[in-house]
Amino acid sequence: MTGGTEPAAGSGDATTEQRIAAARAYIDALVSHDASDVRLAPGAVRYEVGVKTGRSGAHIVRSLERGPQFRVISGVRDVTAWREGDTVRTRYVVDTSLLGLNLVIAHITEEFEVRGDGAIHRIDAHIRPRPGPVFRRPGRGRMS
């Protein structure tokens, strides 16, 4: 297991709360850059808009902790999560900034395959970016 702790002995069927907590730990690590609580299977993979961006649990952890693509994430808000079988579906908003300027607001829909061991085995992210306030031009209407 990469990232967080091993599953409890004899626990082969993680509860809904445990599965959602696994997904939430990943989302929290996007901002904190601390993946120590993220439970990833060694063979975990991540896809963003259909492109494979994580090839193993260890690679995903390194990306969360040191990847420049995550360093611009300044906050996560409006998180909702629910379970459908082995899939935890989430929706949330990511704020990005650089040098104090809010660059992009991204609406994220993410699906986490969290099996009975309580570890994330696959992540599929669907990202809808919107310009942040620094890129909005006056008179162009409200962008959301």
N, C-alpha and C positions, 0 to 999 in steps of 0.2 A: 504494500500500500504506500502510495506517495503522498506527501503532505502531512495530513493529520494522523490521528491515532488508529490503531487496528480495531476491527469490530470486536464486540464482546464475545467471549468464548460461547459457542453454541448458538449464536444469534444469526440464523440464516435468513431471517425475514425482517428487514428493517421496517419500522413503523412509518406511517405517513409523515409524522413529525420529524423523524430522523432523516427521511429522504429530502424533505423540504429544507431542513437544516443544512444538509450537504450542499444543495444548490445555493442557499443563502450565504454559506461560508465562501463559496466561489465569488459571488457577487460582491461581498464585503471586501474580498482580497483585491478586486479591481481598483479600489480606492486606497486601501491600506498598504498594498504591495507586500503583504505578509500572508503567505500561503500555508502557514503551519497548521491551520485548522481545516484546510481544504482536503477532503478525502477523495483521492483519485486512484483508480485502478492502474496498475503498471502499464497496461495496454490502452489506456484512455486516449481518445482522439477528440479534436475540436475542429469544427467547421464553422466558418463565418461566411455568410452569403454563398454557401456552396463550395467554398475554397478551403482545403485542409490547412489549418493554421496551427494545429497541435498534433504531434505525431506520437506522443507517449505521455504518461502521467508526469514523468520527470521534466519533459520538455514544457508542458503546460505550466508546471510550478515555476520553472525558470522564467518563462514569459511573464507570469503574474508578478514575480518579484523584481525582475530586472529589465523587462521588455520596454523599449521606448514607446511602443504603441499604447501602452497602458499608463505611462507616466503623465500623460496629458489629462487623464481622468481626474477631475477635481471633486466629483460627487455623484452619488446615485440616489434617486428618490422615486417615490410612488411605486414601490415594489409590491407586486401581487404574485402569489404562487399557489399552485394547486397540483394535485397528483392525479394522473390517469394511468393506472397500471404501474409499469416500471418507469414511466415518464413523469418528471416534474416540469410543468410548464410555468414560465415566469414572464412577466411584463414589467418593464421599468424604464426609467429615463436616466440617461447618463449626461452629466455636464462635463465639458472639457474646457481647459483653460491653459494658457501659456503666458507667462509674464503678467499674470493678473487679468488677462483679457479673456472673456468668455467667447470661445471660438465657435463651438458646435454643440448643439443639443441633439442627442440621438435617442430615438425611441427604439428600445430593444425588446424583441420577443425571443426568448431562449428556451430550448428544450434540453433537459438533462436526463439522460438515461441513468437512473440510479437503481441498481439491482438490489436483491435481497441482502447483499453484504454491506449495504449502506454507502458504497463507494460510487463515484461518478465514473461511468464507462464511456460516455459519449456526450458531447455538447454540440448543439446546432444553434447558431446565433443568426438572427435575421435583424438587420440594422437599417433604420430609416433616419439618416442624418438630416438635420435642419440647421440653417445658419444661426449662430448665436448673436447676441445684441451687437457685437463688434462688427458684424458683416451686414446688418440690416440697414437698408437705405431709407431715409425719410420719404414718405409719400408712396411707398410700395405696398402698403397694407400690412396687416398683421400676419406673421408667419407662425404656424404652430405645428 
